[in-house]
Amino acid sequence: MADDPQWLTPSEKEAWTGLVSLVLLLPGRLEAPLRQVDLTLFEYLTLSHISEAPERRIRMSELAYLANGSLSRLSNVVKRFEQRGWVTRSPDPEDGRYTIAALTDVGYRLVVVAAPIHMRAVRELVLDPLTPADQQALARIAAKLRTRPADLA
C-alpha cells in the first residue's frame, strides 16, 4: 500500500536517533551556563542578534527569523527586555508598519558578559570534539536540513 511507511534502515535509524538526541539534549546543555547571567538560550540569542545588527537596531520581524522564534514569542521576550532596560522598541522611521528593537547600553553590557560564557559552552559541547573536517560536514548537513521545504506535512 502506498501509505505504508518506509521503515528506516539501521544506518538511517542511527543517523536519525543521533540527530534527534542532539536536538533535544544540546539546547539544555547550552542554556545551563547562561543561568549565571539569568538568561535562557533563546533570550541570549535574541540579544546577541540585536547586538550584531547595524547600530544595534533590527526589525522585530527580521529578529524573529534570526532567533528562529515566532513573532509573538519574540514580542513577549522583548517586552521583558524593555522592562529590564535592555531593549527599546519604536516604529521603524523608514516604514512605520515595522517595529525596531534597539539594544540599550545596559543590554549591550549584558551581552558582553554573556557572550564569553556562551562561547565557552559552544566550544566545549560542539566545536572542540570535532575536527575541522567534521565542522565543515556539520555546516553542510545543517545547511541542507535548514533549507528543506517546510511543506512536507
KOLTOR-611240 format. One record per residue (C-alpha): residue number from 1; residue in three letters; y negated, x, z negated. Coordinates in steps of 0.001 Angstrom, whole numbers, plus 500000, padded with zeros to 6 digits. Each point is the difference from the previous one (the first is absolute). Last residue first. Layout:
BEGIN
+-----+-----+--------+--------+--------+
:   k :   r :     yy :     xx :     zz :
+-----+-----+--------+--------+--------+
: NUM : Ala :      Y :      X :      Z :
...
+-----+-----+--------+--------+--------+
This chain:
BEGIN
+-----+-----+--------+--------+--------+
:   k :   r :     yy :     xx :     zz :
+-----+-----+--------+--------+--------+
: 153 : Ala : 482313 : 503481 : 493982 :
: 152 : Leu : 499384 : 502940 : 502360 :
: 151 : Asp : 496312 : 499092 : 500320 :
: 150 : Ala : 498725 : 503008 : 498052 :
: 149 : Pro : 500341 : 502261 : 503013 :
: 148 : Arg : 501113 : 503537 : 499137 :
: 147 : Thr : 497083 : 502425 : 499574 :
: 146 : Arg : 500629 : 500868 : 496365 :
: 145 : Leu : 503699 : 500752 : 500567 :
: 144 : Lys : 499338 : 502461 : 502815 :
: 143 : Ala : 497141 : 501676 : 498141 :
: 142 : Ala : 502120 : 500330 : 496852 :
: 141 : Ile : 502814 : 501596 : 502003 :
: 140 : Arg : 497663 : 502505 : 501647 :
: 139 : Ala : 498323 : 500896 : 496676 :
: 138 : Leu : 503393 : 500396 : 498320 :
: 137 : Ala : 501196 : 502256 : 502824 :
: 136 : Gln : 496886 : 502161 : 499676 :
: 135 : Gln : 500498 : 500235 : 496230 :
: 134 : Asp : 503670 : 500881 : 500475 :
: 133 : Ala : 499025 : 502775 : 502452 :
: 132 : Pro : 497476 : 501351 : 497462 :
: 131 : Thr : 502816 : 500006 : 497432 :
: 130 : Leu : 500134 : 497164 : 497517 :
: 129 : Pro : 500425 : 500062 : 496198 :
: 128 : Asp : 496330 : 501035 : 499626 :
: 127 : Leu : 498586 : 497104 : 502036 :
: 126 : Val : 501181 : 496793 : 498378 :
: 125 : Leu : 500399 : 499943 : 496224 :
: 124 : Glu : 498330 : 503235 : 498915 :
: 123 : Arg : 497347 : 500133 : 502722 :
: 122 : Val : 499119 : 496328 : 499764 :
: 121 : Ala : 499969 : 500166 : 496189 :
: 120 : Arg : 497697 : 503037 : 499982 :
: 119 : Met : 497767 : 498273 : 502565 :
: 118 : His : 499677 : 496910 : 497808 :
: 117 : Ile : 498886 : 501945 : 496942 :
: 116 : Pro : 497669 : 502121 : 502145 :
: 115 : Ala : 498423 : 496817 : 501440 :
: 114 : Ala : 499503 : 498178 : 496677 :
: 113 : Val : 497135 : 502099 : 498593 :
: 112 : Val : 498010 : 500168 : 503265 :
: 111 : Val : 500814 : 496327 : 500622 :
: 110 : Leu : 498536 : 499121 : 496590 :
: 109 : Arg : 496858 : 502006 : 500784 :
: 108 : Tyr : 499669 : 498012 : 503240 :
: 107 : Gly : 500173 : 496730 : 498098 :
: 106 : Val : 497217 : 501125 : 497647 :
: 105 : Asp : 497903 : 501124 : 502983 :
: 104 : Thr : 500489 : 496567 : 501517 :
: 103 : Leu : 502459 : 499339 : 502816 :
: 102 : Ala : 498785 : 497502 : 502566 :
: 101 : Ala : 501888 : 496936 : 501206 :
: 100 : Ile : 498360 : 498368 : 503012 :
:  99 : Thr : 500465 : 496322 : 500777 :
:  98 : Tyr : 500183 : 498644 : 503526 :
:  97 : Arg : 498446 : 496869 : 501512 :
:  96 : Gly : 496598 : 501610 : 499431 :
:  95 : Asp : 500441 : 502280 : 502982 :
:  94 : Glu : 498029 : 503260 : 500186 :
:  93 : Pro : 498638 : 499722 : 496436 :
:  92 : Asp : 503552 : 499411 : 498706 :
:  91 : Pro : 499623 : 497610 : 497066 :
:  90 : Ser : 500298 : 501677 : 496594 :
:  89 : Arg : 502686 : 501123 : 497606 :
:  88 : Thr : 499672 : 502623 : 497267 :
:  87 : Val : 502746 : 502241 : 498690 :
:  86 : Trp : 500832 : 501966 : 496828 :
:  85 : Gly : 497822 : 498108 : 497506 :
:  84 : Arg : 502930 : 498621 : 498003 :
:  83 : Gln : 499170 : 496406 : 500968 :
:  82 : Glu : 499667 : 501117 : 503622 :
:  81 : Phe : 503441 : 501624 : 499868 :
:  80 : Arg : 501444 : 496768 : 498612 :
:  79 : Lys : 498475 : 498125 : 502973 :
:  78 : Val : 501404 : 502715 : 502280 :
:  77 : Val : 503504 : 499258 : 498731 :
:  76 : Asn : 499624 : 496244 : 500484 :
:  75 : Ser : 498521 : 500468 : 503469 :
:  74 : Leu : 502850 : 502364 : 500939 :
:  73 : Arg : 502597 : 497415 : 499067 :
:  72 : Ser : 498123 : 497362 : 502012 :
:  71 : Leu : 499567 : 502305 : 503009 :
:  70 : Ser : 503713 : 500695 : 500012 :
:  69 : Gly : 501176 : 503520 : 499344 :
:  68 : Asn : 500946 : 503003 : 502078 :
:  67 : Ala : 497267 : 502163 : 498469 :
:  66 : Leu : 498781 : 500968 : 503475 :
:  65 : Tyr : 500124 : 496408 : 501304 :
:  64 : Ala : 498329 : 498569 : 496906 :
:  63 : Leu : 497344 : 502734 : 500226 :
:  62 : Glu : 499274 : 499061 : 503599 :
:  61 : Ser : 499496 : 496362 : 498995 :
:  60 : Met : 497881 : 501028 : 496991 :
:  59 : Arg : 497638 : 501959 : 502234 :
:  58 : Ile : 499501 : 503557 : 498810 :
:  57 : Arg : 497427 : 502079 : 498117 :
:  56 : Arg : 500534 : 503433 : 498420 :
:  55 : Glu : 497193 : 501390 : 502221 :
:  54 : Pro : 502614 : 500253 : 502756 :
:  53 : Ala : 503370 : 498884 : 498613 :
:  52 : Glu : 502101 : 502436 : 497951 :
:  51 : Ser : 498850 : 498640 : 496628 :
:  50 : Ile : 500727 : 496427 : 501116 :
:  49 : His : 503551 : 500990 : 500968 :
:  48 : Ser : 500495 : 501751 : 496653 :
:  47 : Leu : 498787 : 496992 : 498035 :
:  46 : Thr : 502527 : 497755 : 501768 :
:  45 : Leu : 502796 : 502564 : 499697 :
:  44 : Tyr : 499315 : 500309 : 496267 :
:  43 : Glu : 499985 : 496234 : 499504 :
:  42 : Phe : 503245 : 499583 : 501952 :
:  41 : Leu : 501648 : 502780 : 497967 :
:  40 : Thr : 498901 : 498346 : 496763 :
:  39 : Leu : 497211 : 501555 : 498020 :
:  38 : Asp : 499404 : 500589 : 496272 :
:  37 : Val : 499102 : 503701 : 500344 :
:  36 : Gln : 503179 : 501299 : 498367 :
:  35 : Arg : 501762 : 496986 : 501565 :
:  34 : Leu : 499636 : 501905 : 503266 :
:  33 : Pro : 503019 : 502133 : 499042 :
:  32 : Ala : 502279 : 496925 : 500094 :
:  31 : Glu : 498765 : 498692 : 503368 :
:  30 : Leu : 501812 : 502514 : 502203 :
:  29 : Arg : 503281 : 499341 : 498200 :
:  28 : Gly : 499478 : 496263 : 500193 :
:  27 : Pro : 499182 : 500175 : 503715 :
:  26 : Leu : 503021 : 502247 : 500688 :
:  25 : Leu : 502824 : 497834 : 498710 :
:  24 : Leu : 499947 : 496850 : 502142 :
:  23 : Val : 499138 : 501554 : 503362 :
:  22 : Leu : 502125 : 503038 : 499210 :
:  21 : Ser : 503076 : 497899 : 499213 :
:  20 : Val : 499342 : 497903 : 503111 :
:  19 : Leu : 499967 : 503124 : 502137 :
:  18 : Gly : 503172 : 501526 : 498617 :
:  17 : Thr : 501793 : 496646 : 500144 :
:  16 : Trp : 499023 : 499642 : 503667 :
:  15 : Ala : 500947 : 503529 : 501082 :
:  14 : Glu : 503355 : 499845 : 498175 :
:  13 : Lys : 500684 : 496541 : 501422 :
:  12 : Glu : 499222 : 501250 : 503503 :
:  11 : Ser : 502391 : 502937 : 499487 :
:  10 : Pro : 502760 : 497692 : 498723 :
:   9 : Thr : 499456 : 497561 : 502890 :
:   8 : Leu : 497920 : 496990 : 499179 :
:   7 : Trp : 501180 : 496504 : 500824 :
:   6 : Gln : 498633 : 498274 : 503091 :
:   5 : Pro : 499335 : 496583 : 498559 :
:   4 : Asp : 501612 : 496967 : 501609 :
:   3 : Asp : 497441 : 497880 : 501859 :
:   2 : Ala : 501492 : 500754 : 503441 :
:   1 : Met : 503454 : 498664 : 499075 :
+-----+-----+--------+--------+--------+
